[in-house]
Amino acid sequence: MMAYRDGVFASYVKDKQLIFQDISFGEDRARDGVSDKLEDERLSIYSVEAAVERRAEIIKVVVDKP
C-alpha cells in the first residue's frame, strides 16, 4: 500500500493514522480446484487459477474520533 498512487497513504501509515492488518484466509475463501500444495509451486502460486484467487479486501473500518 505504500507504493499505491505515488505513496498517497504513506504519511498516514507513518503517523499511525492508518493501520493495515493482514489476515490470510487461504483455503477458507479459495475456490475448489485451486492447488494449495506448497511443494507444487507451478499450480499453487503461478497458475492462472491461483492468480485469480489473489485479492485484497477491506473487511473492517474503525474510525476513532478525538
PyRosetta script that sets phi, psi and omega in degrees:
from pyrosetta import init, pose_from_sequence

init()
pose = pose_from_sequence("MMAYRDGVFASYVKDKQLIFQDISFGEDRARDGVSDKLEDERLSIYSVEAAVERRAEIIKVVVDKP")
pose.set_psi(1, -21.0)
pose.set_omega(1, -178.5)
pose.set_phi(2, -66.6)
pose.set_psi(2, -26.4)
pose.set_omega(2, -178.7)
pose.set_phi(3, -93.8)
pose.set_psi(3, -9.1)
pose.set_omega(3, -177.2)
pose.set_phi(4, -60.8)
pose.set_psi(4, 127.4)
pose.set_omega(4, 177.9)
pose.set_phi(5, 46.0)
pose.set_psi(5, 55.1)
pose.set_omega(5, 177.3)
pose.set_phi(6, 58.8)
pose.set_psi(6, 34.0)
pose.set_omega(6, 174.2)
pose.set_phi(7, 79.3)
pose.set_psi(7, 29.2)
pose.set_omega(7, -177.0)
pose.set_phi(8, -57.6)
pose.set_psi(8, -29.0)
pose.set_omega(8, -179.6)
pose.set_phi(9, -93.6)
pose.set_psi(9, -9.3)
pose.set_omega(9, -171.1)
pose.set_phi(10, -54.8)
pose.set_psi(10, -47.7)
pose.set_omega(10, -177.3)
pose.set_phi(11, -66.8)
pose.set_psi(11, -34.4)
pose.set_omega(11, 178.7)
pose.set_phi(12, -68.5)
pose.set_psi(12, -39.2)
pose.set_omega(12, 177.9)
pose.set_phi(13, -68.1)
pose.set_psi(13, -44.0)
pose.set_omega(13, -179.8)
pose.set_phi(14, -59.9)
pose.set_psi(14, -40.7)
pose.set_omega(14, -179.5)
pose.set_phi(15, -85.5)
pose.set_psi(15, 6.2)
pose.set_omega(15, 179.3)
pose.set_phi(16, 60.1)
pose.set_psi(16, 28.2)
pose.set_omega(16, 173.6)
pose.set_phi(17, -86.9)
pose.set_psi(17, -18.1)
pose.set_omega(17, 178.8)
pose.set_phi(18, -134.4)
pose.set_psi(18, 123.0)
pose.set_omega(18, -177.2)
pose.set_phi(19, -123.8)
pose.set_psi(19, 127.5)
pose.set_omega(19, 175.3)
pose.set_phi(20, -101.8)
pose.set_psi(20, 137.5)
pose.set_omega(20, 177.1)
pose.set_phi(21, -123.9)
pose.set_psi(21, 125.0)
pose.set_omega(21, -179.3)
pose.set_phi(22, -85.5)
pose.set_psi(22, 125.5)
pose.set_omega(22, 175.3)
pose.set_phi(23, -127.1)
pose.set_psi(23, 115.7)
pose.set_omega(23, -179.7)
pose.set_phi(24, -91.6)
pose.set_psi(24, 129.1)
pose.set_omega(24, 179.5)
pose.set_phi(25, -100.6)
pose.set_psi(25, -23.7)
pose.set_omega(25, 176.2)
pose.set_phi(26, 47.1)
pose.set_psi(26, -119.3)
pose.set_omega(26, -175.4)
pose.set_phi(27, -65.2)
pose.set_psi(27, -23.4)
pose.set_omega(27, -177.0)
pose.set_phi(28, -63.0)
pose.set_psi(28, -33.7)
pose.set_omega(28, -175.4)
pose.set_phi(29, -114.1)
pose.set_psi(29, -10.9)
pose.set_omega(29, -178.6)
pose.set_phi(30, -74.9)
pose.set_psi(30, 145.3)
pose.set_omega(30, 178.0)
pose.set_phi(31, -66.7)
pose.set_psi(31, 153.0)
pose.set_omega(31, 173.0)
pose.set_phi(32, -63.0)
pose.set_psi(32, 144.9)
pose.set_omega(32, 178.5)
pose.set_phi(33, 96.1)
pose.set_psi(33, -9.7)
pose.set_omega(33, 177.4)
pose.set_phi(34, -91.8)
pose.set_psi(34, 123.4)
pose.set_omega(34, -176.0)
pose.set_phi(35, -65.7)
pose.set_psi(35, 137.9)
pose.set_omega(35, 176.5)
pose.set_phi(36, -121.8)
pose.set_psi(36, 17.3)
pose.set_omega(36, -177.9)
pose.set_phi(37, -82.7)
pose.set_psi(37, 117.9)
pose.set_omega(37, -178.6)
pose.set_phi(38, -60.6)
pose.set_psi(38, -32.4)
pose.set_omega(38, -178.9)
pose.set_phi(39, -75.9)
pose.set_psi(39, -9.8)
pose.set_omega(39, 178.8)
pose.set_phi(40, -110.1)
pose.set_psi(40, 69.5)
pose.set_omega(40, -176.5)
pose.set_phi(41, -58.5)
pose.set_psi(41, -38.2)
pose.set_omega(41, -176.2)
pose.set_phi(42, -57.3)
pose.set_psi(42, -44.6)
pose.set_omega(42, -178.3)
pose.set_phi(43, -89.3)
pose.set_psi(43, -36.2)
pose.set_omega(43, -174.0)
pose.set_phi(44, -83.6)
pose.set_psi(44, -18.6)
pose.set_omega(44, -178.8)
pose.set_phi(45, -118.8)
pose.set_psi(45, -48.5)
pose.set_omega(45, -168.6)
pose.set_phi(46, -97.4)
pose.set_psi(46, -4.8)
pose.set_omega(46, -179.0)
pose.set_phi(47, -74.7)
pose.set_psi(47, 158.2)
pose.set_omega(47, 177.7)
pose.set_phi(48, -60.8)
pose.set_psi(48, -41.0)
pose.set_omega(48, -179.6)
pose.set_phi(49, -61.0)
pose.set_psi(49, -42.0)
pose.set_omega(49, 178.7)
pose.set_phi(50, -68.2)
pose.set_psi(50, -38.8)
pose.set_omega(50, 179.6)
pose.set_phi(51, -63.6)
pose.set_psi(51, -38.5)
pose.set_omega(51, 179.6)
pose.set_phi(52, -64.3)
pose.set_psi(52, -29.9)
pose.set_omega(52, -178.2)
pose.set_phi(53, -78.2)
pose.set_psi(53, -15.9)
pose.set_omega(53, -179.9)
pose.set_phi(54, -78.4)
pose.set_psi(54, 128.0)
pose.set_omega(54, -179.2)
pose.set_phi(55, -161.9)
pose.set_psi(55, 164.9)
pose.set_omega(55, 174.1)
pose.set_phi(56, -117.5)
pose.set_psi(56, 139.8)
pose.set_omega(56, -179.9)
pose.set_phi(57, -132.1)
pose.set_psi(57, 141.4)
pose.set_omega(57, 171.3)
pose.set_phi(58, -91.5)
pose.set_psi(58, 116.6)
pose.set_omega(58, -177.2)
pose.set_phi(59, -110.0)
pose.set_psi(59, -11.5)
pose.set_omega(59, -179.6)
pose.set_phi(60, -160.9)
pose.set_psi(60, 138.4)
pose.set_omega(60, 174.8)
pose.set_phi(61, -128.4)
pose.set_psi(61, 128.2)
pose.set_omega(61, 177.5)
pose.set_phi(62, -119.4)
pose.set_psi(62, 127.9)
pose.set_omega(62, 179.8)
pose.set_phi(63, -113.0)
pose.set_psi(63, 120.3)
pose.set_omega(63, 176.4)
pose.set_phi(64, -98.4)
pose.set_psi(64, 121.2)
pose.set_omega(64, 178.2)
pose.set_phi(65, -101.8)
pose.set_psi(65, 130.2)
pose.set_omega(65, -179.0)
pose.set_phi(66, -68.4)
pose.dump_pdb("model.pdb")
